Every structure is written in structure tokens, then in C-alpha cells.
Amino acid sequence: MSFHPNDVIRRGRAASVIVSGVLIFLLSAFFRAQVIRNQESLLQSEENRLRQIPTAAPRGRILDRNNKPIAENVVGYSVALLAQREDTLRSTLDRLKTAINLTPRQYQDAIRRFHRDPTRPTVIIQDASLDVVSVLEEHHMDFPSLIIQSAPKRIYPNGTAVGALVGYIGEISEGQLTNLASAGYKPGQLIGQRGLEKQYEQELRGREGVQFVEVDAKNRIVSTGRARDAITPEEGPPLYTNIDLDLQEYIHSLFGDSLAAGAIAMNPKTGEVLALYSSPSIDPNRFVGGVPASYYDSIRTDPRQPEYNKVTQATQPPGSTFKLATSVMGLEDSLITFDSHMPQACNGFYYFGNRPWRCWRKEGHGSLSLAGAIAQSCDVYFYQLGLKLSLSRLVAGGVGLGFDRKSGIDLPEENKPRFPTSVPDYFNQKYGPRNWTPEAVSLNMAIGQGENAQTVVNMARFYSALATDGTEPTPMIKKGTPKLSKRITLAPEQIAQLRKAMMGVVSEGGTAAGAAIKGVKVAGKTGTAQTMRNDKNGKPLYWAWFAGMAPADDPQIVVVVMVPNVTFEGATSAGFATKIIAHYLHTQIANTIENTG
């Protein structure tokens, strides 16, 4: 087959054009890749060669009022693994178990972390001991994908003494991550889970850094060279608090972990929380690096509920400590004066309707003035005052004094007190329209029983108003500007007379005479609220309260103590409270002498 010469020439030209086009296209592609997109190609190559290893930021220190550490950081170690697939991770973990004691929980947590974010190194041990680190360093060539880093380790020097106050940190959960992802949180990071650590998480967290390591095609670490400068993590700022660690430790020594109790000490003029203790307490150090299952089970099954903060979360009837609120209402309405006696003297009970309402003292108190009724906590006196006030006034007065709402303390999960806010709707809904009477409810409410359950911190807020001119402070753990509001409308001299009446509680003849402090005038009130339960020996159980302040003429400290489910009464709680007061005041005097001496 032959071609005409013109066809050959024409086809040759077409082939030349096609070849030229292909060459131009290839040259253009090479130019674009090698010149125009050179930096992009280099960056992608660099990213394939280098892996980003996040480095944890030290959390901000938590300090007491004298700059002593409540929470601080020391050097610790973490062990992580670079894994591309789950089967690679499992294989390495199986081999690791031959070198170190890797628990089943650590094994499963590592798998879980890998699935949460495969792009980040999978943390295997959050808080590795030096022994484990030494063994792994010796076997480094056997585990080329392992990353052993120095990492800040949270410690709490005072341990259980500050557990309920400071809380603890733990690995971020799936639910928390969903809520906090927009704030820059990532899987595997540690965040505050309770107490101050949780309340001020955003302030304490710091900023995570980055380290770069060189890896090969199998994700094995080749070098930790200086191919790119690391980004240094930034420590969170310190959190300055009003806590007095010396007082906190002293309260811990009083209760230890043998007795369930809640106690708070406050400066009534500013709301500064000087100490807050819930017993039995948790040890926040046990939660660092992952809480051991045995320890967590022990606190979860303890009937005394160590994780339950008995200052901010437990709500119980305040008993006779509420009689000061009843007194305030009676004085505000001019229904009584400090010399007023009730129509019926106390002979051990008060008849209303067809039943006797008993006084705690079976033989009775006789005829008492308001001051005497406060000092001796006469129920019969306050039954009659409650009827004078009426249920509507007791409810409205309690709401006005803040017994229906939280104190506002800067701790998470504070529970709201239980207190009625309306009459008769609240009681109709609770009991049914025909199953209650205003008079019966008033008799109970006047002495701090019935539809009234308060937190320890809320009672401290109310007694702080009694310790001043009626101005209540918001309890504050973090240092800051006081938040004050006028709550009691009595004249200052009337409030001073109430404190004088409360001095009778801690004097001869008072319900807490044995708790007096030599040389210090203490004003206070005991409270013994019935639980309607008995112990295993058949003895009645109570909620034992005491709220006190000193010095009575110009209080510098308010202390409230509540001990739940005990056979003893409020006078025993008074002994704890006055010891706390005495320790604080004697320390203050000693410090003043030292500083001026």
C-alpha cells in the first residue's frame, strides 16, 4: 500500500504537532510542580516525613491566701504510640505486655483513644513510673513507634484535706468533648472534673505545645532531630484563692475520715471562704493518671458518700439554726421584742388541735423571753411565734432571706435548697388540698423542720448577714471583689442584740455551754433535726448542726458544721465549730504579734 507524498507530509506535520503538544503539556506540568508548587510539594513531603506530637501544658497552680500550693505540677512521664491501624496498635500492645505490666484497662483505654482520634499519638500510660520508663528505654529498639515524653503531673500536697474543695482532673469524656470541641479541646486531654479544677478549667488549662519527630514509611520514629522547631506549651495562670491551708488542715485533723461531716469557715464581711471541708474526703492524687478501679469502687460503695460534697450538695432540715430566721421575721414585723414572752409557758409540750407538739426538753423551760428562747432553743416558744407569723409570712420571709436559692459559691454542682415559694399551691401539689393545714406546717417550719432543707454553705451565708449589719456576702473561694447585698432589714442594734442572745447558747445554761472558748465571746446556735430513723441499736438519728461566729461584738469568722445521721445532738457539732474558731483566731493573733514584733 502506497501513500501520496502530500499525505505523508500532512501526517508528519500532524504527528509533530501532537508530539509538540504532549511535550509542552509535560513541560508545563513539570514547571508547575517543580517551580510554581515547589513550596507546597516540600510542605507535603515534610508533613509525610514529620509527625506532630502534642505536648501537654502545665495547668495553672492553685494557691491559698498565703501563696501556699493547693495544686501544683511536677515532672512526670507519659507513654504513647504512633499507630496507623488498629491491628498495628494491638500487635505492639501485645508485645509491650511482655516487657511491662500493662493492665487490661490500659490496653482497652489505648484502643478507645485510637478510635477517638487516630491522627494523634495513642496514649498508653498517662502517668508512667520511672521504673516503667527505664524498662521501655532499654527496649527502645524493639518498640520504634513508642513516644516517651516528660509531661507535667498534677499533685495536691495536702491530699484528702483539700479533696472536696479542689476536686481533681481526668481525661476528657466523649460528652465533654462534644460540648468543648469549639473551645479547642481534643481527645486525650485532661480537664477539671470536680471542685476548683472544674470551676476554673478555662483559666487553668494552659496552651498545648507541639514537638516534631521524623518517621519512616512504616510510621517508625527515625529521629527527633531539629527539622522543625518545637512549639513550647504555655502554663496556665495561677489561681489565687481565699483559702487558709493551715485552717483547712486543722479541720481535716478534727474530722479525719472517720466521721461524715460538712464544715465551712467564712469571713462574714467579705464572703471569703477560709476553709471548706467535707468528710470523708477523696484523695485527688489518686485520680492523677487514671483512678485505680479498686479505689474508685471503694469510694463509690462507701455509704458515707466521699464524692458527695456535704457543704454544697447535701440538703437537710436546718433544725433550730433556722429559729434565728423565725426571730428575724418576728422582729421585722414588730410582733415581738427581745423581752417578749409567749402566752403559754413551756412545760415540755404545746397543745394545738388534738395533739401535743413537744419541746426537746421534756421537763420544759418555763416562761422565756426571746433572748432566753434562743439561748435554750425552746421549741414551744417558736411554735407560738410561728403561728403569730402565719405560714404565708414564714414562706415569704424565708424566700426574702434567700432560703429558696443557691448561695452562689464558686464551686460546680451546688444543689438548690428545698424551700416552698408559694402558699397554698406548693403544699396542695405536694400533699393534696385536704391533707395539710397552714397551722401544722407553720409549727414545723418555725423550728426548722418540715418543708425546709438547706445546704451548709447557704446557712453560712445567712449567718454571715447576722454577723454584720444584715448585709450578706456571696461565698467566694477565688480572690476577687466582694459581692454584697442587704438581706436583713433590722436596725444594726437589733442584730447586735440577736448576737447577744446567741452568746447565751455558748454560755452557762445554753444548749452548747460546753463549747465555750476561754477569753473569746462566741455567738452561735445549735440545731438538732430529726431524721425519723434509728441506728442499728434503736437510737434516734439526727442531723446535728451548729452555726457560730466570733468575736460576738465584731465577728471575724463564721463557721457552720453539720454532721448527718448521728445519735448525738447539735451541742457536739458546736464543739467542732468552736475549736475551728479558736484555732483561726489564735493563729490570727499570733501572726499579728509576729508581724508587729
C-alpha positions in Angstrom: 0.0 0.0 0.0 1.5 3.3 -1.0 0.8 6.9 0.1 0.8 10.1 -1.9 3.8 12.3 -0.9 1.4 15.0 0.2 -0.4 12.7 2.6 3.0 11.7 4.1 3.9 15.3 4.6 0.5 16.2 6.1 0.6 13.2 8.5 4.1 14.1 9.5 3.1 17.6 10.4 0.1 16.4 12.4 2.3 14.0 14.3 4.8 16.8 15.0 2.0 19.0 16.4 0.8 16.2 18.6 4.2 15.4 19.9 4.9 19.1 20.5 1.7 19.4 22.4 2.4 16.5 24.6 5.9 17.8 25.3 4.6 21.3 26.0 2.0 19.8 28.4 4.6 17.7 30.2 7.0 20.6 30.5 4.2 22.8 31.8 3.3 20.1 34.4 6.9 19.8 35.4 7.3 23.5 35.7 4.2 23.8 37.7 5.2 21.0 40.1 8.9 21.9 40.4 8.7 25.7 40.3 5.2 27.1 40.9 4.1 24.5 43.5 7.6 23.8 44.9 6.8 25.1 48.4 3.5 23.1 48.5 5.3 19.9 47.5 8.0 20.5 50.0 5.5 21.0 52.7 3.6 17.9 51.9 6.8 15.9 51.8 7.7 17.4 55.2 4.3 16.5 56.6 4.7 12.9 55.4 8.1 12.8 57.0 7.3 14.6 60.2 4.6 13.8 62.8 3.2 16.3 65.2 3.4 15.1 68.8 1.3 17.3 71.2 3.0 18.2 74.4 0.7 18.9 77.4 0.7 22.3 79.0 1.2 22.6 82.8 -2.1 23.6 84.5 -2.1 26.8 86.5 -1.2 26.4 90.1 -3.9 26.8 92.7 -2.7 28.8 95.7 -4.1 29.7 99.2 -4.3 33.2 100.6 -0.7 32.9 101.7 0.5 31.6 98.3 0.9 28.0 99.6 0.2 25.5 96.9 -3.2 23.7 96.9 -2.4 22.2 93.5 0.8 22.3 91.6 2.8 20.5 88.9 5.9 18.2 89.0 7.6 16.4 86.2 6.0 13.2 85.1 6.2 10.8 82.1 3.7 9.6 79.6 4.0 6.8 77.1 2.3 6.9 73.7 2.4 5.0 70.4 2.3 6.1 66.8 -0.1 3.7 65.0 -1.6 3.8 61.6 -4.0 0.9 62.0 -5.7 -0.9 64.9 -4.1 -4.2 64.2 -0.7 -2.5 64.4 -1.6 -1.0 67.7 -2.9 -4.3 69.1 0.2 -6.1 68.0 2.5 -3.5 69.7 0.4 -3.6 72.9 0.7 -7.4 73.0 4.4 -7.2 72.7 4.6 -4.5 75.3 2.9 -6.7 77.8 5.9 -8.9 77.7 8.1 -6.0 78.8 5.9 -4.1 81.3 2.8 -4.7 83.4 0.1 -3.4 81.1 -3.3 -3.8 82.7 -6.4 -4.8 80.8 -7.9 -1.4 81.4 -4.8 0.4 80.0 -5.0 -1.9 77.0 -8.6 -1.2 76.3 -8.2 2.6 77.0 -5.5 2.7 74.4 -7.8 1.1 71.8 -10.5 3.5 72.7 -8.2 6.5 72.4 -7.0 5.4 69.0 -10.6 5.3 67.6 -11.4 8.7 69.1 -8.6 10.3 67.1 -6.2 8.2 65.0 -4.2 11.3 63.9 -2.9 11.9 67.5 -0.4 9.6 69.2 -2.3 7.0 71.2 -1.6 7.4 74.9 -1.0 4.1 76.6 0.2 5.2 80.1 -0.7 8.7 81.3 1.4 8.7 84.4 4.3 6.3 83.9 6.7 5.5 86.8 10.4 5.8 86.4 10.7 2.0 86.6 8.4 1.6 83.5 10.2 4.4 81.6 13.6 2.8 82.4 12.4 -0.6 81.0 11.0 0.9 77.9 14.1 2.9 77.2 16.2 -0.3 77.4 13.8 -1.9 74.9 13.6 1.2 72.7 14.8 -0.6 69.6 12.1 -3.2 70.0 9.4 -0.5 70.0 10.4 2.2 67.5 6.9 3.7 67.4 6.8 4.5 71.1 7.0 8.0 72.4 8.2 8.6 75.9 7.7 12.2 77.0 8.2 14.2 80.1 4.8 15.7 80.9 3.5 17.9 83.8 2.0 15.8 86.5 -0.7 17.4 88.8 -0.2 16.9 92.5 -2.1 18.1 95.6 0.4 18.4 98.5 -2.4 18.3 101.1 -4.2 15.3 99.6 -7.5 14.4 101.3 -7.5 17.6 103.3 -8.5 19.6 100.1 -10.3 16.8 98.1 -13.8 18.3 98.3 -12.5 21.7 97.6 -10.0 21.4 94.8 -11.6 18.4 93.0 -9.4 16.5 90.5 -8.6 16.2 86.8 -9.3 13.4 84.4 -9.3 12.5 80.7 -12.0 14.4 78.7 -15.1 12.3 78.0 -17.0 11.9 74.8 -19.8 14.1 76.1 -17.4 16.8 77.4 -15.6 16.8 74.1 -18.8 17.4 72.2 -19.5 20.4 74.4 -16.0 21.8 74.4 -14.7 21.0 70.9 -15.3 24.6 69.9 -13.0 25.7 72.7 -10.1 23.8 71.2 -10.3 20.7 73.3 -9.1 17.4 71.8 -9.4 13.7 72.6 -7.0 12.5 75.3 -6.6 15.9 77.1 -7.0 16.2 80.8 -9.6 18.6 82.2 -11.0 19.5 85.6 -13.7 17.1 86.7 -14.7 18.4 90.1 -14.2 21.3 92.5 -12.0 24.2 91.7 -10.3 22.3 88.9 -13.6 22.1 87.1 -15.0 25.6 88.1 -11.9 27.4 86.7 -10.9 24.9 83.9 -10.8 27.7 81.3 -8.4 29.7 83.4 -6.2 26.9 84.5 -5.8 24.8 81.3 -2.8 26.5 79.6 -2.0 26.0 75.9 -0.8 22.8 74.4 2.6 22.7 72.6 3.9 20.6 69.7 7.0 18.5 69.2 8.0 17.2 65.7 9.5 13.7 65.1 10.8 12.2 61.9 9.1 8.9 60.9 9.6 6.4 58.0 7.1 4.9 55.7 6.0 2.4 58.4 5.4 5.2 61.0 8.5 4.2 63.0 10.4 7.1 64.7 13.6 7.7 62.8 14.8 10.8 64.6 13.7 13.6 66.9 16.0 16.0 65.1 15.6 19.7 64.6 13.9 19.6 61.2 11.3 22.0 62.7 11.4 24.0 65.9 9.0 22.7 68.6 6.2 24.9 69.9 6.6 25.3 73.6 3.5 24.7 75.7 2.3 27.6 77.9 1.5 27.1 81.5 -1.9 28.3 82.7 -2.0 31.3 85.0 -2.1 30.7 88.8 -5.5 30.8 90.6 -5.3 32.8 93.9 -7.9 31.8 96.5 -9.1 32.9 99.9 -8.4 29.5 101.4 -6.3 29.3 104.6 -4.5 26.0 104.2 -3.5 26.0 107.9 -7.2 26.2 108.9 -8.1 23.6 106.2 -5.6 21.2 107.5 -6.7 21.8 111.1 -10.4 21.0 110.2 -9.2 17.8 108.4 -7.4 16.8 111.6 -10.6 17.3 113.6 -12.8 15.0 111.4 -10.3 12.8 109.6 -12.1 10.2 107.6 -13.8 8.5 110.5 -16.9 10.8 110.7 -19.1 12.1 107.9 -19.4 15.9 108.2 -19.5 19.2 106.3 -17.8 22.4 107.6 -17.2 25.8 106.2 -15.5 28.9 107.6 -16.1 32.3 106.1 -15.2 35.9 106.6 -18.7 37.4 107.1 -17.8 40.9 105.9 -16.4 39.8 102.5 -17.6 36.3 101.9 -14.1 35.0 101.7 -14.2 31.2 102.2 -11.4 30.5 104.6 -11.9 26.7 104.6 -14.4 24.2 103.2 -14.2 20.6 104.2 -16.4 17.5 103.5 -15.7 14.3 105.3 -14.9 11.6 104.4 -12.8 13.1 101.6 -11.4 11.9 98.4 -7.7 11.9 97.7 -7.3 13.9 94.4 -3.8 12.5 93.9 -5.4 9.0 93.3 -7.1 10.4 90.2 -4.0 11.6 88.5 -3.1 9.4 85.5 -6.4 7.5 85.8 -8.0 6.4 89.1 -7.4 2.8 90.1 -10.6 0.7 89.8 -10.3 -0.6 93.3 -10.1 2.9 94.8 -13.0 4.2 92.7 -15.1 1.2 93.7 -14.3 1.8 97.4 -15.5 5.4 97.4 -18.5 4.7 95.1 -19.8 2.0 97.5 -19.0 3.9 100.8 -22.4 4.7 102.4 -20.8 8.0 103.7 -20.5 9.2 100.1 -17.0 10.6 99.9 -17.6 12.2 96.4 -20.7 14.0 97.7 -19.8 17.4 98.9 -21.6 17.8 102.2 -21.1 21.6 102.2 -22.6 22.5 98.8 -24.6 19.4 97.8 -26.2 17.8 100.9 -29.5 19.4 101.9 -31.0 18.7 105.3 -33.5 20.3 107.6 -31.6 23.1 109.5 -33.4 22.4 112.7 -33.1 25.0 115.4 -30.5 27.0 113.5 -33.5 28.3 111.5 -35.0 29.8 114.7 -32.8 32.9 114.1 -34.7 33.4 110.8 -38.0 33.0 112.5 -36.8 35.6 115.1 -35.7 38.0 112.4 -39.2 37.8 110.8 -40.9 38.4 114.1 -38.8 41.4 114.9 -39.1 42.8 111.4 -43.0 42.7 111.8 -42.8 44.1 115.3 -44.7 41.0 116.6 -42.1 40.6 119.4 -39.3 42.3 121.1 -36.3 40.7 122.9 -38.3 40.8 126.2 -41.5 39.3 124.7 -42.9 36.2 126.4 -45.4 33.9 124.7 -48.9 33.3 126.1 -48.2 29.7 127.0 -45.1 28.9 129.1 -43.1 25.8 128.1 -44.0 22.8 130.2 -42.5 20.3 127.7 -45.1 20.5 125.0 -47.6 22.8 123.3 -51.1 21.7 122.5 -52.5 22.6 119.2 -55.6 20.9 117.8 -55.9 17.5 119.3 -52.2 16.7 119.6 -49.2 17.8 121.7 -46.2 19.4 119.9 -43.3 18.5 122.1 -40.3 20.6 123.1 -36.8 18.9 123.0 -36.6 19.4 126.8 -39.2 17.1 128.3 -39.5 19.0 131.6 -39.9 22.2 129.8 -38.3 25.7 130.0 -41.0 27.7 131.7 -41.8 31.2 130.6 -38.9 32.7 128.5 -38.2 35.9 126.6 -37.0 35.8 123.0 -33.4 36.1 124.2 -33.9 33.2 126.6 -35.8 31.1 124.0 -32.8 31.5 121.6 -30.2 30.6 124.2 -32.2 27.5 125.4 -33.7 26.7 122.0 -37.2 26.4 123.3 -39.5 24.8 120.7 -42.7 25.8 122.5 -41.8 29.5 122.2 -41.1 29.2 118.5 -44.2 27.2 117.8 -46.3 30.1 119.1 -44.2 32.6 117.2 -44.7 30.6 114.0 -48.4 30.8 114.5 -48.2 34.5 115.1 -46.3 35.0 111.9 -48.6 32.7 109.8 -47.5 30.3 107.1 -47.6 32.9 104.3 -45.2 35.2 106.2 -42.9 32.3 107.1 -42.7 31.3 103.4 -42.3 34.9 102.1 -39.8 35.7 104.8 -37.7 32.6 104.1 -37.7 33.5 100.4 -36.7 37.1 101.2 -33.8 35.7 103.3 -32.6 33.5 100.5 -33.5 30.1 101.8 -35.0 29.1 98.4 -31.9 29.6 96.3 -28.3 28.7 95.9 -25.6 30.6 97.8 -23.7 31.4 94.6 -20.4 29.9 95.8 -17.9 29.4 93.0 -17.9 25.6 93.0 -19.7 23.4 90.5 -22.8 21.3 91.2 -24.1 23.3 94.2 -27.5 22.0 95.0 -30.5 24.3 95.4 -32.1 24.2 98.9 -35.6 22.9 99.3 -38.0 25.6 100.4 -41.6 26.5 99.5 -42.1 29.6 97.4 -45.9 29.8 97.3 -48.9 29.2 99.5 -51.1 27.2 99.0 -50.0 25.9 95.6 -46.8 24.3 96.8 -48.5 22.4 99.6 -51.6 21.4 97.5 -49.3 19.9 94.9 -47.2 18.1 97.5 -49.9 16.8 99.9 -53.2 17.3 98.2 -55.6 20.2 99.0 -57.2 18.4 102.0 -54.2 16.7 103.5 -52.5 19.6 105.2 -53.3 22.7 107.3 -51.4 26.0 107.4 -51.1 25.9 111.2 -49.4 22.4 111.3 -47.0 23.4 108.6 -46.2 26.7 110.4 -45.4 24.8 113.6 -42.9 22.7 111.8 -41.3 25.4 109.7 -40.9 27.8 112.7 -38.4 25.3 114.3 -36.5 24.4 111.0 -38.3 21.2 110.3 -40.8 20.2 107.6 -40.6 21.8 104.1 -37.1 23.2 104.6 -33.8 21.6 103.6 -30.6 23.7 103.4 -27.0 23.3 102.4 -24.2 24.1 104.9 -23.0 26.9 102.7 -26.4 28.5 102.5 -26.7 28.6 106.3 -23.2 30.2 106.4 -24.4 32.9 104.0 -27.4 33.7 106.3 -25.4 33.7 109.5 -22.8 36.0 107.8 -25.7 38.5 107.5 -26.3 38.1 111.2 -22.6 38.7 111.8 -22.7 42.1 110.1 -25.4 44.8 109.7 -27.7 42.5 107.8 -25.6 42.5 104.6 -25.0 39.1 103.2 -21.9 38.2 101.1 -21.7 35.7 98.3 -19.3 33.0 99.4 -16.1 33.3 97.3 -13.2 30.9 97.1 -11.3 32.7 94.4 -9.9 36.1 95.4 -11.9 39.0 94.0 -14.2 41.9 94.7 -16.8 41.0 97.4 -20.4 40.7 96.2 -22.7 42.1 98.9 -26.4 42.6 99.3 -28.6 43.8 102.1 -30.7 40.9 103.3 -31.9 41.6 106.9 -33.8 44.9 107.4 -33.4 45.1 111.2 -31.6 48.0 112.7 -27.9 47.3 113.5 -28.6 47.4 117.2 -31.3 44.8 116.9 -28.9 42.5 115.0 -26.3 43.1 117.8 -29.0 42.1 120.3 -29.6 38.9 118.3 -25.9 38.1 118.6 -26.0 38.8 122.3 -28.9 36.3 122.6 -26.8 33.8 120.6 -24.0 34.3 123.1 -26.3 32.7 125.6 -26.2 29.5 123.6 -22.4 29.1 124.3 -22.7 30.3 127.9 -23.8 28.6 131.2 -27.4 27.3 130.8 -27.2 27.4 127.0 -27.5 24.4 124.7 -23.8 24.5 123.8 -22.3 25.7 127.1 -19.6 23.1 126.9 -18.3 24.5 123.7 -17.3 27.9 125.1 -13.9 29.4 124.3 -11.9 30.9 127.2 -11.4 34.6 126.5 -13.5 34.7 123.3 -17.1 35.7 123.1 -18.8 33.3 120.7 -22.3 33.7 119.3 -24.0 30.7 117.9 -27.0 28.4 117.5 -27.3 24.6 117.8 -29.7 22.6 115.6 -30.8 19.0 116.0 -33.1 18.0 113.1 -34.9 14.7 113.3 -34.2 12.2 110.5 -37.1 9.9 111.6 -34.7 6.9 111.5 -32.9 4.9 114.1 -29.4 3.3 114.2 -28.9 -0.5 114.5 -29.3 -0.2 118.3 -32.6 1.6 118.1 -31.3 5.1 118.9 -32.8 8.1 117.0 -30.6 9.6 114.3 -30.2 13.3 113.8 -28.7 15.9 111.6 -26.5 17.8 114.1 -25.9 21.5 113.3 -24.1 24.4 114.7 -23.7 27.9 113.3 -21.4 30.3 115.1 -19.4 33.5 114.9 -16.7 35.3 116.9 -15.8 37.6 118.4 -19.5 38.2 119.0 -19.3 42.0 119.1 -17.4 42.2 115.8 -17.3 38.8 114.1 -14.3 38.0 112.0 -15.2 34.4 111.2 -18.4 32.4 110.7 -18.3 28.7 111.0 -21.1 26.2 110.2 -20.8 22.5 110.9 -23.3 19.8 110.0 -22.9 16.1 110.9 -25.5 13.8 109.3 -27.1 10.7 110.6 -25.7 10.6 114.1 -27.0 9.8 117.6 -25.6 12.9 119.2 -27.1 16.4 119.0 -26.1 19.9 117.9 -24.0 20.6 121.0 -21.4 18.1 119.8 -21.2 19.9 116.4 -20.7 23.1 118.4 -17.6 21.6 120.0 -16.1 21.1 116.5 -17.1 24.6 115.4 -15.7 26.5 118.3 -12.4 24.6 118.0 -12.2 25.8 114.4 -13.0 29.3 115.5 -10.4 29.2 118.3 -7.7 27.9 116.0 -8.3 30.6 113.5 -8.5 33.5 115.9 -5.4 32.3 117.9 -3.5 32.0 114.6 -4.5 35.5 113.6 -3.4 36.9 116.9 -0.1 35.0 116.7 0.5 36.3 113.2 -0.3 39.9 114.2 2.2 39.7 117.1 4.9 38.2 114.9 4.4 40.8 112.1 4.4 43.7 114.6 7.0 42.3 116.9 
